Amino acid sequence: MTSVTVFNNKGGVGKTTLLCNLAAYLALKKQRKVLIVDADPQCNATLYLFPDEKIAEIYEGKHGSIHDLLVPLSKGKGYHVGEVPLLTSTTFKLDLLPGDPKLALQEDLLATDWQQAQGGDARGLQTTMVFLELLQRVADYDFVFFDLGPSLGAINRAVLLACDYFMIPMSSDIFSLQAIENISVSLGRWKKGLQAGVNAHKDKHDEEFLVQDERVSWRLKFLGYVTQQYIAKSVRGVRQPVKAYDKIIKKIPTTIQNRLIDEYSEEPNLDFELGQIPNLHSLIPLSQSAHVPIFTLQGRHGVVGAHFVKVAESENIIAGVADHFLQNIEKMA
């Protein structure tokens, strides 16, 4: 099983749309067994994958959510006991651990216990690695994707500390470049904090937590980035970003190289640009309203005229990202 976080602390970069469509392509076209964990309290992935009536069932208490995993820890009772509350999306052909707005209430728990974890406290480490424990319980999946909110808070830290890889969707603006700096600095602090906590725990000869999982260590690696939401024009039959976007896009590789590849990749010679996704305009709201992947949109979903060509183009674009994604994982494994 491979765990991947799709993450950017800048909002509005198309993170959830990219994650859900990449995951759906792997499930539908590559026959991979895929799970999405919605760790964003805004629950955008959950809302995307399921129709309104199913959403009502989830939040009327008829089905569990990611919040269930944190409740026992908040009460000092250890990890969640029982089945992980998963749902299957019939249109995306993958499973989901639903998000929950109440997850935001556990931010303080994760923040407080992180302070204890850095000192080697068993309870602090146990809480901090809650998502690693989850990954052990869903190990029969080929890929587990985590969707995160746009922050550098305690929830996102706990997810990233548990995962194998992270990838970043980039919008074509100066703020996305600045976000890379923030991400790099935060990852460096978290890496040092986790290593300090594990070493302190071992020094205390306290086996209460670590003997349960020897994988409690930093292993997160940068997988690549996708540039999104630029406006393209056709130049001699080739679609290229317009000048205003192209100027910013050209700065992205150097920033990524200096702040992420050099620090968080063991294979620095890979091609880390997983793809470029231009603005897909009305296809995205159509996809969201129909709760289907963009590349499976049909006439019954509201696609008309030239939009059918755009749907076919979107499949080619997502296929390219998926192939590059799989190639990088194979080379880094």
C-alpha positions, 0 to 999 in steps of 0.5 A, a space after each residue: 500500500 502506498 499513501 499519498 497526501 495531495 497538499 498545498 497550504 494555499 487555498 483555491 488551487 484545485 486540490 480536491 478536484 485533482 485528487 478525486 479525478 486522479 484517484 478515479 482514473 487509477 481506479 477506473 482505468 488502471 484497476 487499482 484499489 483506491 481509498 480516499 481519506 477526507 481529512 479536510 474539515 470542509 469535507 469537499 471530497 466527501 461532497 464531490 463523491 456522493 449525492 446530497 441524499 447520501 451526504 444527509 445520511 452521513 451527517 445525520 449520524 447514520 454513518 461514521 466519519 474520520 472524526 470517529 478515529 480521534 474521539 477515543 484518543 481525546 478521551 484517553 482511551 487509545 485508538 479507535 476500536 472497530 471497523 473503519 467507517 468506509 463508503 463506496 462511490 459507485 461513480 468514482 469506483 473507490 472507497 472513502 473515509 468521509 470527512 467531518 466538520 467536527 474534525 476541526 475540534 480535534 486540532 487542539 488535541 493534536 497540537 497539545 499532544 504534539 508538544 508532548 510527542 517531541 519530548 518522547 511522551 508515549 501518549 503524545 506519540 500515540 496521538 500524533 501517529 493516529 493516521 499511521 495506525 489507520 494506514 495499517 488497518 487499510 493496508 489492502 488498498 493499492 493507494 490511500 490518498 489524503 485530502 487536506 485543508 489549506 493550512 499548516 495546522 496540527 491535523 495536516 501535520 499528523 497526516 503528513 507524518 504518517 504518509 509515504 509521499 506528498 504531491 502539490 497542486 500549484 495554481 499559476 500565481 505568486 502566492 503559490 510560490 510563496 506557499 512552497 517556502 512555508 511548506 518547506 520550513 514547516 516540514 523541516 520543523 516537523 521532521 526535527 520534532 518527530 526525530 527528537 521525540 522518537 529518540 527521547 522515547 527510546 532514551 527513556 526505555 519506554 516501550 509502551 508505544 514504539 514496540 507497537 510500530 517500528 515505522 514511527 519515523 520520518 519517511 515522507 518524500 516529495 513526489 511531484 507537482 501539478 500546475 493548474 488553472 492557467 489559461 491556455 492558447 494554441 501556438 502552432 497547434 500546441 496549447 501553451 499558457 498565455 504570457 502572464 501565466 507563463 511568466 509565473 509557471 517558469 519560476 515554479 521549477 526552480 522554487 520546487 527544486 530549491 525548497 522541496 526536491 533538494 530537501 525531501 527527495 531521494 531521487 533528485 533526477 526525476 521529472 517532478 512536474 507530473 503534468 499541467 492542467 489548464 482551466 477546464 471551465 464549466 466541466 468542473 461544476 458539471 462534474 461536481 454537480 453530477 458527482 462523477 469524474 470529469 473524464 466520464 461526463 456525458 450528455 445526461 450530465 449536461 455536456 453539449 456540443 464542443 464540451 464533448 471534445 473538452 471531456 476527451 481532452 480532460 481524460 488525456 490530461 489526467 491520464 498523463 498525470 496518472 502515468 507520471 505519478 505511477 512512474 515516479 512512485 515506481 522509481 522512488 520505491 
